[in-house]
Amino acid sequence: MSARLFARLFRVEIGLTPAAYVETVRIEAGRRGLETGVVALKQVAGACGFQDADTFRRAFQRRTGTTPAEYRRRHARG
């Protein structure tokens, strides 16, 4: 299967491009990391597969409409 065909079929089945799906999954993992309130943003970003904290911050804000810091303030447990 070619990469182009895979991307097309993936989008039909999942409703997102493969890249958008991966970013969505990474952001969800980042949300869980931020909710613990213990780990530094740089560590959360790395654990979720982002190159650095700035890339994570931009993607997080684009997907959620809020910054990671604000999300952590609102949702941190303990």
Buried (B, 14 or more C-beta within 10 A) or exposed (E): EEEEEEEEEBBEEEEEEEEBBEBBEBBEBBBEBBBEEEBEBEEBBBBBBBEEBEEBBEBBBEBBEBBBEBBBEEBEEE
